[in-house]
Amino acid sequence: MGVVNVTPDSFSDGGRFHETDAAIAHGLLLHADGADVLDIGGESTRPGATRPLVEEELARVVPVIGALAGAGAVVSVDTMRADVAAAALDAGATMVNDVSGGLADPDMLRLVAERDAPYVAMHWRAHATHMQQFATYDDGVVAGVRAELAGRVESMTAAGLRAERVVLDPGLGFAKHGEQNWQLLRGLDALEGLGLPLLVGASRKSFLGTLLAGSDGTPRPVDDREDAGTALCVLLAQRGVWGLRVHDVRATRDALAVWQAMEGRP
């Protein structure tokens, strides 16, 4: 899954693709590099980010989705709003990637069920402005995330979503501090025990920057975390996760090709 942030304040690309034409061009490049799905988002969810108006979010994502879907790409919309999801599906998106797992908008699950669209539900506790205040897990982060995702699965089932259309995301970096992300990655077996495929989005995130900090303790800059993220993607692929949400599609595809060759896979 290739990431296209149509935002002025994304942590990963700082508004580089905020303009419609730039976002479309970037999406086409990721598609050519081998992205199976393009994930188009118009709301930054970096820690501390404020939400755009729904009109702003719509204006950012709908033209980009229409152009990329028209060019033959499979497109997902990254949104927490049912109104944006509906407009995106109308514009050609075929999947909804909701970082709130349906908690931010009470109409989201009903909409996705009515449209019978594939739905990615991420573990989430609060909006970006204050989510890191909720990074306490009484029974440990793995058990906490598993229990809360299981609760979301119950809500999705009650809303009429078909299980075969649902993917779960552990939500790395969302109400999780550095080491908690590593604990989640080590504990993916527990999340796989819920019986649904997993999407993991580790690309360029701050816990990688902290791991690769310089001798003075300064975290590795965002643009210099790509190799570590690619290595992690290969490890995740080896353990069979359903999807990898990445910014660097070509590097990830190249690394996966090397692994597949070593394993004798087609």
C-alpha positions in Angstrom: 0.0 0.0 0.0 1.6 3.2 -1.2 1.0 6.4 0.9 -0.1 9.6 -0.8 -0.5 12.4 1.8 -2.5 15.3 0.3 -1.8 17.4 3.4 0.3 20.5 4.3 1.6 19.1 7.6 2.3 15.3 7.2 5.2 14.1 9.4 6.6 12.1 6.6 6.7 14.5 3.6 5.9 17.9 5.0 3.3 18.9 2.4 5.4 17.9 -0.5 2.3 16.5 -2.3 -0.3 18.9 -0.9 -1.2 20.3 -4.4 -3.5 18.1 -6.4 -1.2 17.8 -9.5 1.7 16.9 -7.3 -0.3 14.3 -5.4 -1.6 12.7 -8.6 2.0 12.6 -10.1 3.3 11.0 -6.9 0.5 8.4 -6.9 1.2 7.5 -10.5 4.9 7.1 -9.6 4.1 4.8 -6.7 1.7 2.8 -8.9 4.4 2.4 -11.5 6.8 1.3 -8.8 4.5 -1.6 -7.9 2.0 -0.4 -5.3 -0.9 -2.8 -5.2 -3.1 -0.1 -3.5 -2.7 3.7 -3.3 -3.8 5.1 0.1 -5.0 8.7 -0.3 -5.3 10.8 2.8 -6.3 14.4 3.4 -5.9 14.6 7.2 -2.6 14.5 9.0 -2.6 12.2 12.0 0.9 13.0 13.2 1.0 13.7 17.0 -0.3 17.1 17.7 -2.0 17.7 14.3 -5.3 19.5 14.2 -8.2 18.3 12.0 -9.1 20.1 8.7 -12.7 21.0 8.0 -14.6 18.3 6.2 -14.8 20.6 3.1 -11.0 20.9 3.1 -10.5 17.2 3.4 -12.9 16.5 0.5 -11.2 19.1 -1.7 -7.9 17.5 -1.1 -8.7 13.8 -1.7 -11.6 13.6 -4.2 -9.8 15.0 -7.3 -6.7 12.9 -6.6 -8.8 9.7 -6.1 -10.7 10.3 -9.3 -7.6 10.8 -11.3 -5.7 7.8 -9.9 -8.7 5.5 -10.1 -9.2 6.7 -13.7 -5.6 5.8 -14.5 -6.3 2.2 -13.4 -4.9 2.2 -9.8 -6.7 0.5 -6.9 -7.3 3.3 -4.5 -8.0 3.4 -0.8 -9.2 6.5 1.1 -7.5 7.2 4.4 -10.2 9.0 6.4 -12.1 8.9 9.7 -15.2 10.7 8.3 -18.1 8.8 6.7 -18.9 11.8 4.4 -15.4 11.7 3.0 -15.5 7.9 2.7 -18.8 8.1 0.7 -17.5 10.8 -1.6 -14.2 8.9 -2.1 -16.0 5.7 -3.0 -18.2 7.6 -5.4 -15.0 9.0 -7.0 -13.5 5.6 -7.6 -11.9 4.4 -4.3 -12.6 0.8 -3.5 -11.4 0.6 0.1 -11.7 2.6 3.3 -8.7 2.9 5.6 -10.0 4.3 8.9 -7.4 5.0 11.5 -10.1 5.3 14.2 -11.7 1.9 13.5 -15.1 3.6 13.3 -14.8 5.4 16.7 -14.4 8.9 15.3 -17.6 8.9 13.3 -20.6 6.9 14.4 -21.8 6.7 10.7 -18.7 5.1 9.3 -19.4 1.4 10.0 -23.0 1.7 8.7 -21.7 3.4 5.5 -19.0 0.8 4.9 -21.5 -2.0 5.5 -24.0 -0.5 3.0 -21.3 -0.1 0.4 -19.8 -3.5 1.1 -16.3 -2.0 0.8 -13.1 -3.5 2.2 -12.4 -1.8 5.5 -9.2 -1.3 7.4 -9.8 -0.7 11.1 -6.9 0.6 13.0 -6.4 0.6 16.8 -7.1 4.1 18.0 -7.9 5.8 21.3 -8.0 9.6 20.6 -7.4 12.3 18.0 -3.8 13.4 17.1 -4.0 16.5 19.3 -3.8 14.4 22.5 -3.5 10.8 21.6 -0.1 10.3 23.3 -1.8 11.0 26.6 -3.5 7.6 26.2 -0.4 5.4 25.9 -1.0 3.6 29.1 -2.0 -0.1 29.0 -2.7 -1.8 32.3 -2.2 -5.3 31.0 0.5 -4.4 28.5 0.2 -2.9 25.1 -0.3 -6.2 23.2 -3.1 -7.4 25.4 -4.7 -4.0 25.4 -4.6 -3.5 21.6 -5.9 -7.1 21.1 -8.8 -6.6 23.4 -9.8 -3.2 21.9 -9.5 -4.5 18.4 -11.7 -7.4 19.3 -14.2 -5.0 20.6 -14.1 -3.1 17.3 -14.6 -6.4 15.4 -17.8 -7.0 17.5 -19.0 -3.5 16.5 -18.3 -4.1 12.9 -20.1 -7.4 12.9 -23.1 -5.7 14.6 -23.1 -3.0 11.9 -23.3 -5.6 9.1 -19.7 -5.7 7.9 -18.7 -9.0 6.4 -15.6 -10.4 8.1 -13.9 -11.2 4.8 -14.0 -7.5 4.0 -12.1 -6.4 7.2 -8.4 -5.9 7.8 -7.0 -4.9 11.2 -4.1 -2.5 11.9 -2.3 -2.4 15.2 -1.8 1.4 14.9 1.9 1.8 15.5 2.6 5.3 16.9 -1.0 6.0 17.7 -1.3 6.3 21.5 1.9 4.2 21.7 5.3 5.3 22.9 8.6 4.0 21.3 9.1 0.7 23.0 5.4 -0.1 22.9 5.6 -0.2 19.1 8.4 -2.8 19.3 6.3 -4.8 21.8 3.4 -4.8 19.4 5.5 -5.9 16.5 6.9 -8.8 18.5 3.4 -9.7 19.6 1.7 -9.8 16.2 0.8 -13.5 16.8 -1.7 -12.3 19.5 -3.4 -10.0 17.0 -3.4 -12.6 14.3 -5.3 -14.7 16.7 -8.3 -12.5 16.0 -8.6 -14.3 12.7 -8.4 -11.3 10.4 -5.6 -10.1 8.1 -3.2 -7.4 9.4 -2.0 -4.2 7.7 1.1 -2.7 9.3 2.2 0.8 8.8 5.7 1.4 10.2 7.2 3.4 7.4 9.3 6.4 8.5 7.7 6.5 12.0 9.4 8.1 15.0 10.3 4.8 16.8 12.6 4.0 13.9 14.2 7.4 14.2 14.8 6.9 17.9 16.3 3.4 17.2 18.7 5.0 14.8 19.6 8.1 16.8 23.0 9.7 16.5 25.7 9.6 19.1 24.2 12.8 20.6 20.8 11.2 20.9 19.2 13.1 18.1 16.7 10.9 16.2 17.5 10.0 12.6 15.6 12.4 10.3 12.5 11.2 8.6 14.0 11.0 5.1 16.9 8.9 6.5 14.8 6.1 8.0 13.9 4.4 4.7 16.4 1.5 4.9 15.3 0.5 8.4 11.7 0.7 7.3 12.4 -1.5 4.3 14.2 -4.1 6.4 11.3 -4.2 8.8 8.9 -4.7 5.9 10.8 -7.8 4.7 10.6 -9.2 8.3 6.9 -8.5 8.4 6.4 -10.1 4.9 8.3 -13.2 6.1 5.8 -13.6 8.9 2.9 -13.3 6.5 1.2 -10.0 7.2 -1.5 -9.1 4.7 -0.3 -5.7 3.8 2.5 -3.2 4.3 1.7 0.5 4.2 4.8 2.3 3.0 6.1 5.5 1.5 9.0 4.0 -0.4 7.3 1.5 -2.7 10.2 0.9 -5.1 12.7 0.1 -2.3 10.2 -2.2 -0.6 9.4 -4.0 -3.8 13.1 -4.5 -4.5 13.7 -5.9 -1.0 10.8 -8.2 -1.3 12.0 -9.5 -4.7 15.4 -10.3 -3.1 13.8 -12.2 -0.3 11.5 -14.1 -2.7 14.4 -15.1 -4.8 16.3 -16.3 -1.8 13.3 -18.4 -0.8 12.8 -19.7 -4.3 9.3 -18.1 -4.5 7.8 -17.1 -7.8 
